[in-house]
């Protein structure tokens, strides 16, 4: 897919450009602006994204004069880690400090041979989905492409996994962290391009997933620039319920959103692709068998798989997590109707890293973590 390539003017010495977030096309344009050959882009990108090198002087196959020139006009600057927390289940969360001092969160969830990185795209979120703690902090700004891809860079770097033989730290990326990715369209598309580029992070398009709550006009544009996997945050079987918990539904109702998702699939060359339907189960709101039956009618003949997410609590949410029996009943209705259904396992709850809990705060969670560890140890198989 062709990614939008904004014009990058020749950089003055006092205006150092961050190369971390530049796509292959943007990087080639940058070097041409310096009077250099386009192949320099690939050399430098491999140092950044394959080897984790931030210092131009360590790029041994780049000439000394060019290294000096780059040091004057460019930099490679990932965001800073304000705090790192490790869950007893192996989940790792970072509070990442971006330009201006704001914090966003990224979460790495290991699962056997896979490790999925949940990446943020905005500081806060303007959509105010009622069951998501990120929306409670309001919206501050979009992240730059460097700040988005920087979360991938930091995840790999935190395990010191740049050297051959270390294994791949990040096998999957989901744009499901803080923010609505399609409201930061250009920067998210650029970052995903780097994720899937062989001289970036080399992830399969099937291993990178963008999740949207329903920004239909932007979703209709996405196929022009990207072919990553798509997830739709549905969370309700009808407009009446969805409009109360996902306010953007009042502007782009379910029928419009699902139709847009189908158009995205139709634009792909791989006709076996499906949309992942994300459905957060809220006790007494959308978790009853009648809701499940209604969902089967809504999604009949729709190319999808369904991911059920039992609600993860946070302070003053006003919602409760459904019982295990309620989740099982809901799941069985969908399974009996022939759908492919998974129930998302809660991971990283002791460090507030579970789905819907990301708020970009750094606070002392020692006591909560100790209580969780005690519970986890008690319930662990002997």
C-alpha atoms as one frame of an Amber mdcrd trajectory, in Angstrom:
protein
   0.000   0.000   0.000   1.137   3.556  -0.660   1.393   5.711   2.426   0.878
   9.455   2.312   4.237  11.192   2.015   4.099  14.815   3.130   6.709  17.085
   1.683   9.689  17.437   3.992  11.602  20.621   3.391  15.375  20.702   3.604
  16.111  20.863   7.306  17.955  23.848   8.722  20.627  23.096  11.367  18.550
  24.591  14.161  15.480  22.564  13.176  16.498  19.013  13.953  14.002  16.487
  12.609  13.254  13.288  14.486  14.006  10.433  12.086  12.354   7.814  14.309
   8.881   8.411  12.881   9.714   8.784   9.184   8.407   6.178   6.750  10.664
   4.782   4.052   9.363   7.310   1.498   9.715  10.204   3.915  13.224   9.129
   4.869  14.264   8.900   1.216  12.864  12.358   0.620  14.746  13.649   3.652
  18.091  12.363   2.349  17.440  13.705  -1.129  16.833  17.084   0.496  20.323
  16.792   1.977  21.780  16.043  -1.460  22.334  12.371  -0.598  21.396   9.139
  -2.365  18.088   7.456  -1.524  19.764   4.236  -0.338  20.991   6.129   2.731
  17.421   5.981   4.006  17.492   2.192   4.220  20.878   2.205   5.909  19.775
   4.567   8.647  16.359   2.949   9.086  17.966  -0.435   9.685  20.208   1.052
  12.347  17.194   2.586  14.087  14.582  -0.155  13.793  16.701  -3.329  13.481
  19.547  -2.486  15.844  18.102   0.157  18.169  20.904   2.647  17.472  20.195
   6.284  18.337  23.697   7.739  17.864  24.715   8.568  14.290  28.377   8.018
  15.194  27.683   4.312  15.729  26.343   3.858  12.187  29.539   2.383  10.786
  28.425   2.043   7.148  27.509   5.734   6.962  30.357   8.051   5.975  31.886
  10.358   8.570  30.871  13.543   6.742  27.245  12.386   6.483  27.214  11.360
  10.142  28.358  14.857  11.032  25.734  16.402   8.766  22.996  14.265  10.335
  24.063  15.213  13.845  23.587  18.863  12.918  20.142  18.604  11.376  18.491
  15.465  12.740  18.016  13.302  15.806  16.613   9.901  16.723  14.548  10.479
  19.816  12.107   7.968  21.295   9.864   9.114  24.142  11.053   8.573  27.706
   9.882   5.851  30.068   8.469   7.493  33.196   7.667   4.180  34.862   7.734
   0.486  34.074   5.551  -2.053  35.867   5.609  -5.832  35.594   2.565  -7.954
  36.379   2.710 -11.350  38.021   1.279 -12.799  34.799   4.187 -11.488  32.702
   2.427  -8.405  31.324   4.629  -5.312  31.217   3.291  -1.749  31.169   5.131
   1.468  30.474   4.045   4.973  31.324   5.677   6.881  28.460   6.429  10.583
  28.762   5.934  12.438  25.489   6.762  15.978  24.397   5.249  18.486  26.815
   5.363  16.095  29.774   2.102  14.211  29.216   1.974  10.480  29.842   0.567
   7.708  27.697   0.668   3.984  28.317   1.797   0.979  26.303   1.298  -2.635
  27.361   3.089  -5.807  26.245   1.097  -9.011  26.769   3.077 -12.250  26.346
   1.200 -15.405  25.371   3.350 -18.415  24.561   5.308 -17.693  21.390   3.394
 -14.449  20.831   3.731 -11.076  22.477   1.150  -8.418  21.672   1.960  -4.754
  22.180  -0.989  -2.445  22.827  -0.026   0.990  21.511  -1.527   4.415  22.253
  -2.235   6.973  19.531  -3.378  10.033  21.508  -2.903  11.693  24.874  -6.330
  10.978  26.313  -9.377  10.515  24.114 -12.248  12.723  22.977 -14.819   9.958
  22.383 -15.696   9.429  26.074 -16.800   5.797  25.852 -18.434   5.382  29.228
 -16.708   2.144  30.252 -13.160   3.266  29.346 -10.973   5.065  31.864  -8.931
   6.809  29.149 -11.964   8.850  28.099 -12.392  10.115  31.649  -9.178  12.128
  31.461 -10.293  14.062  28.375  -8.304  14.755  25.234  -5.003  16.660  25.106
  -3.374  16.027  21.727  -2.443  13.583  19.002   0.792  11.669  19.278   3.364
  12.139  16.534   4.401   9.208  14.374   7.687   9.115  16.309   5.819   8.918
  19.619   3.635   6.078  18.318   6.391   3.970  16.748   8.573   4.939  19.698
   6.413   2.704  21.889   7.432  -0.277  19.738  11.081   0.804  19.909  10.922
   1.172  23.703   9.282  -2.233  24.152  12.103  -3.965  22.276  14.751  -1.868
  23.982  13.428  -2.609  27.466  14.247  -6.284  26.890  17.597  -5.416  25.251
  16.476  -7.534  22.326  18.157  -5.822  19.390  20.880  -8.422  18.900  20.349
 -11.503  16.683  19.299 -14.575  18.628  17.381 -12.659  21.261  14.045 -13.604
  19.702  11.270 -11.262  18.628   9.895  -9.310  21.591   6.906  -7.886  19.710
   5.085 -10.269  17.346   1.755  -8.428  17.185   0.695  -4.791  17.564  -2.805
  -3.597  18.346  -3.714   0.063  18.043  -6.016  -0.274  21.049  -4.263   1.846
  23.653  -5.155   5.374  24.644  -6.995   7.393  22.004  -8.994   6.784  18.828
  -6.471   5.888  16.086  -8.577   7.158  13.186  -8.752  10.633  14.733  -4.950
  10.780  14.361  -5.031   9.400  10.852  -1.774  10.524   9.219   0.490   9.754
  12.180  -1.114   6.372  12.835  -0.879   5.376   9.155   2.794   6.389   9.083
   3.565   4.426  12.256   1.756   1.327  10.986   3.718   1.600   7.739   6.915
   1.390   9.768   5.567  -1.583  11.709   4.964  -3.563   8.513   7.968  -2.373
   6.473  10.767  -4.940   6.176  13.308  -2.257   6.987  11.127  -1.164   9.869
   9.773  -3.865  12.197   8.745  -6.358   9.531   5.390  -7.346  11.007   2.783
  -9.031   8.832  -0.245  -6.908   7.962  -2.285  -9.592   9.728  -0.269  -9.001
  12.909  -1.028  -5.264  13.096  -4.592  -4.381  14.072  -6.276  -1.002  14.125
  -9.280  -0.708  16.412 -11.876   2.006  15.918 -14.961   3.044  17.859 -16.612
   4.235  14.662 -15.017   7.169  12.845 -16.678   6.172   9.584 -15.283   8.863
   7.223 -11.715   8.046   8.264 -12.357   4.301   8.059 -13.600   4.786   4.506
 -10.226   6.391   3.669  -8.074   3.805   5.422  -7.953   1.242   2.603  -6.265
   3.832   0.368  -3.245   3.887   2.665  -3.118   0.686   4.720  -4.071  -2.988
   4.674  -3.681  -3.881   8.339  -6.269  -5.929  10.219  -9.392  -4.170  11.429
 -11.232  -4.343  14.743 -14.503  -2.560  15.460 -15.358  -1.627  19.042 -19.051
  -2.460  18.896 -20.031  -3.213  22.519 -23.787  -3.288  21.889 -26.309  -5.155
  19.717 -28.424  -2.075  18.929 -28.180   1.688  18.560 -30.195   2.426  21.703
 -27.650   0.781  23.998 -24.584   1.743  21.986 -25.477   5.433  21.907 -25.531
   5.506  25.720 -22.098   3.911  26.166 -20.312   4.888  22.916 -21.413   8.477
  22.174 -19.970   8.564  18.632 -22.747   6.130  17.707 -25.144   9.078  17.632
 -23.176  10.419  14.660 -22.243   7.125  13.011 -24.767   4.418  13.953 -24.110
   0.706  13.852 -25.369   0.077  10.314 -23.076   2.768   8.893 -20.100   1.505
  10.893 -20.520  -2.126   9.880 -21.009  -1.125   6.240 -17.780   0.874   6.357
 -15.932  -2.095   7.850 -17.245  -4.298   5.053 -16.056  -1.790   2.437 -12.609
  -1.895   4.025 -12.532  -5.685   3.697 -13.785  -5.547   0.115 -10.898  -3.260
  -0.806  -8.309  -5.821   0.351  -6.688  -8.289  -2.024  -6.941 -11.014   0.619
 -10.610 -11.986   0.483 -10.338 -14.259   3.527  -9.955 -11.333   5.902 -12.573
 -10.720   8.600 -13.327  -7.899  11.034 -12.775  -8.508  14.725 -15.864  -7.371
  16.637 -14.918  -6.210  20.129 -17.694  -6.447  22.675 -17.148  -5.344  26.276
 -19.610  -7.103  28.566 -21.148  -4.775  31.178 -23.243  -6.371  33.897 -26.923
  -5.602  33.437 -26.284  -3.362  30.415 -25.430  -5.527  27.416 -24.655  -8.988
  28.805 -28.026 -10.735  28.827 -28.965 -13.701  26.597 -31.432 -11.528  24.697
 -28.556  -9.180  23.848 -26.528 -12.130  22.573 -29.422 -13.315  20.403 -29.828
  -9.789  19.038 -26.118  -9.700  18.242 -26.375 -12.928  16.261 -29.074 -11.363
  14.100 -27.097  -8.155  13.645 -23.932  -9.969  12.553 -25.549 -12.736  10.542
 -23.648 -13.098   7.250 -21.122 -10.448   8.380 -17.466 -11.541   7.879 -16.279
 -11.366  11.462 -15.013 -13.054  14.570 -16.154 -11.854  17.988 -13.946 -11.002
  20.947 -15.850 -10.797  24.229 -14.207  -8.613  26.877 -15.531  -8.879  30.441
 -15.439  -5.348  31.851 -12.277  -4.379  33.736 -13.158  -2.105  36.629 -11.654
   1.267  37.451 -12.596   3.853  40.115 -15.979   5.585  39.711 -16.776   3.818
  36.451 -20.400   3.123  37.405 -20.215  -0.302  35.720 -19.701  -3.823  37.016
 -18.055  -6.906  35.597 -20.524  -9.664  34.703 -20.340 -13.012  36.460 -18.532
 -15.921  34.894 -21.881 -17.628  34.321 -23.225 -14.576  32.484 -20.156 -14.508
  30.236 -20.519 -18.237  29.540 -24.215 -17.910  28.666 -23.489 -15.025  26.283
 -20.629 -16.942  24.684 -22.740 -20.078  24.214 -25.490 -18.214  22.354 -22.930
 -16.913  19.869 -21.153 -20.256  19.514 -24.439 -22.074  18.932 -25.206 -19.562
  16.170 -21.991 -20.556  14.387 -19.721 -17.601  15.218 -16.020 -17.793  16.006
 -15.859 -16.361  19.527 -13.053 -15.760  22.002 -13.251 -14.426  25.542 -10.383
 -12.092  26.302  -8.441 -13.167  29.368  -7.835 -10.316  31.781  -4.107  -9.637
  31.844  -2.143  -7.117  33.872  -5.048  -6.202  36.150  -2.692  -5.810  39.120
  -0.905  -2.968  37.287  -4.042  -1.446  35.689  -2.923  -2.661  32.271  -6.110
  -4.487  31.312  -8.370  -3.394  28.476 -10.122  -0.120  29.327  -7.869   0.729
  32.267  -5.201   2.866  30.571  -5.145   6.418  31.925  -1.551   7.598  31.637
  -1.114   8.055  35.361   1.937   7.183  37.461   0.792   6.377  40.976   1.884
   4.093  43.808   0.077   0.793  43.228   2.193  -1.256  45.666  -0.611  -2.215
  48.012  -2.954  -3.219  45.216  -0.243  -5.270  43.556   0.526  -7.059  46.828
  -3.145  -7.952  47.292  -3.325  -9.235  43.713  -0.167 -11.322  44.136  -1.557
 -12.894  47.267  -4.798 -13.744  45.449  -2.944 -15.027  42.409  -0.735 -17.279
  44.535  -3.746 -18.593  46.441  -5.591 -19.514  43.261  -2.607 -20.855  41.348
  -2.520 -24.613  40.745  -0.469 -26.484  43.300
